[in-house]
Amino acid sequence: MFNISDIYTTEPTKFKTPLQKETYKYLKKLSIPFERVDTDEAITMEDCILINEKLGMKMVKTLFLCNRQKTVFFLFITTGDKPFKAKEFGNAMKCSRVSFAPEELFHEILGVKIGAATVFSAIIDFDRDVQIVIDKEVSDEEYYGCSDGTTTCYMKLKTDDIINKFLPDVKHKARIIEV
């Protein structure tokens, strides 16, 4: 049985990663309200079905991608049920040979482990090496469901707060694409 806590509107009492701590610091600084749940480790979109039901929203799928040379990086945020088509994404971004970034770069660049990719990694991307790309279907949703930088805590926020408050504050601009 997959365990999900009650819904909280406060930060965790103990942080599991530096990025998780920074995430809540930024949400507080920007007065962005959220709901969150603590869970067993959730890695796949199938793991997120019960979280979606509990929080009354749809979890986004956040993919960490790169070009073949591993010199251009993308954080692609799409709907949880949409299959990823590298060719379509590459065409939209005018970048050939897009693939999943190697596991060792997750921690180095995003500050997370596999399964915890999140828009909040933009906090630690000081040089803006990672392009934030959001599927138009996600940008059209009222709510944005994502990890807080761990695989055991998931949040519900307003999509508008992510795109128009959080990302500009961390000096990132989302590129909205249709794929």
C-alpha positions in Angstrom: 0.0 0.0 0.0 1.3 3.4 -1.0 1.3 5.8 2.0 0.3 9.5 1.6 0.1 11.9 4.5 -2.6 14.4 5.2 -2.4 17.6 3.2 -0.2 20.3 4.7 0.2 24.0 3.9 3.4 24.4 5.8 7.0 23.4 5.0 8.3 20.1 6.3 9.8 20.2 9.8 13.0 18.5 8.6 14.5 18.9 5.1 16.0 16.0 3.2 18.0 17.9 0.7 19.5 21.4 0.3 17.2 22.0 -2.7 14.1 21.1 -0.8 15.0 23.7 1.9 15.6 26.3 -0.8 12.3 25.5 -2.4 10.3 26.4 0.7 12.5 29.4 1.3 11.5 30.8 -2.1 7.9 29.9 -1.8 7.8 31.9 1.5 9.7 34.8 0.1 7.4 35.1 -2.9 4.2 34.4 -0.8 3.3 31.5 -3.0 0.7 29.3 -1.3 0.9 25.5 -1.7 -0.5 22.3 -0.5 1.8 19.3 -0.1 1.8 15.7 1.0 4.5 13.4 2.3 4.6 10.0 0.6 6.4 6.8 0.2 9.1 7.1 -2.5 7.4 7.9 -5.8 9.5 7.6 -8.9 7.1 6.9 -11.8 4.0 8.6 -13.1 2.0 5.6 -12.0 3.2 6.2 -8.5 1.7 9.7 -8.8 -1.9 8.6 -9.5 -2.9 8.5 -5.8 -1.1 11.8 -5.1 -3.1 13.4 -7.9 -6.3 12.1 -6.3 -5.3 13.3 -2.9 -4.3 16.9 -4.0 -7.0 17.2 -6.7 -4.7 18.0 -9.6 -2.5 16.4 -12.2 1.2 15.9 -11.5 3.5 17.2 -14.3 6.2 15.0 -15.8 9.6 16.8 -15.6 12.2 15.4 -18.0 15.9 16.3 -17.9 17.2 16.3 -21.5 20.3 17.2 -23.3 21.9 17.4 -26.8 24.3 14.6 -27.9 27.3 16.6 -26.8 25.9 17.2 -23.3 26.4 20.9 -23.7 22.8 22.1 -24.0 20.3 21.1 -21.2 16.5 21.3 -21.0 14.1 20.8 -18.2 10.9 19.8 -20.2 7.7 19.9 -18.2 4.8 18.1 -19.8 1.7 16.3 -18.8 2.0 13.0 -16.9 0.2 11.0 -19.5 1.9 12.3 -22.6 4.6 10.1 -24.2 7.9 11.9 -24.9 8.9 12.1 -28.5 12.5 13.2 -28.8 12.2 14.2 -32.5 9.1 16.4 -31.9 10.8 18.1 -28.9 14.1 18.5 -30.8 12.2 20.1 -33.8 10.4 22.5 -31.5 13.6 23.5 -29.9 15.7 23.5 -33.1 18.1 21.0 -31.6 18.8 17.7 -33.2 19.6 14.5 -31.2 17.9 15.3 -27.9 18.0 12.5 -25.4 17.6 11.9 -21.6 20.5 13.4 -19.6 22.8 10.9 -17.9 22.0 9.9 -14.3 25.2 11.4 -12.9 24.2 14.9 -14.2 20.9 14.9 -12.2 22.6 15.7 -8.9 25.4 17.7 -10.4 23.2 20.1 -12.4 19.7 19.8 -10.9 20.6 19.0 -7.3 18.3 15.9 -7.2 18.3 12.2 -7.8 16.4 10.4 -10.6 12.6 10.7 -10.0 12.9 14.1 -8.3 13.4 16.4 -11.3 11.6 19.6 -10.6 11.2 23.2 -11.8 12.6 24.2 -8.4 16.1 23.2 -9.7 16.1 26.6 -11.4 17.0 28.0 -7.9 20.5 26.5 -8.1 21.0 27.0 -11.8 22.8 30.3 -11.3 24.4 30.4 -14.7 21.1 29.5 -16.4 22.6 26.5 -18.1 19.2 24.7 -18.1 16.5 25.9 -20.4 13.0 25.6 -18.8 10.5 24.4 -21.4 6.9 23.9 -20.6 4.3 22.1 -22.7 1.4 24.4 -23.5 -1.0 21.9 -22.0 0.7 22.3 -18.6 0.7 26.1 -18.9 -3.0 26.1 -19.6 -3.7 24.1 -16.3 -4.8 26.1 -13.2 -2.7 23.9 -10.9 0.8 22.6 -11.1 1.7 19.4 -9.3 5.4 18.6 -8.8 8.1 17.3 -6.5 9.7 19.7 -4.0 13.1 18.3 -4.9 12.7 14.9 -3.2 10.9 11.7 -4.2 8.8 11.7 -1.0 7.1 15.1 -1.0 4.7 16.4 -3.7 3.1 19.8 -4.0 0.1 21.6 -5.6 0.6 25.2 -6.6 -1.0 27.6 -9.1 0.6 27.3 -12.5 0.6 31.0 -12.9 2.7 31.4 -9.7 5.3 29.1 -11.1 5.5 30.8 -14.5 5.0 34.5 -13.5 6.4 34.7 -10.0 8.9 31.9 -9.3 10.7 31.6 -12.6 11.3 35.4 -13.1 12.5 35.6 -9.5 15.2 33.0 -10.2 16.1 34.7 -13.5 14.6 32.1 -15.7 12.0 32.4 -18.5 9.9 29.5 -19.5 9.6 28.7 -23.1 6.1 27.4 -23.9 5.9 24.9 -26.7 3.2 22.7 -28.3 4.3 19.1 -29.0 
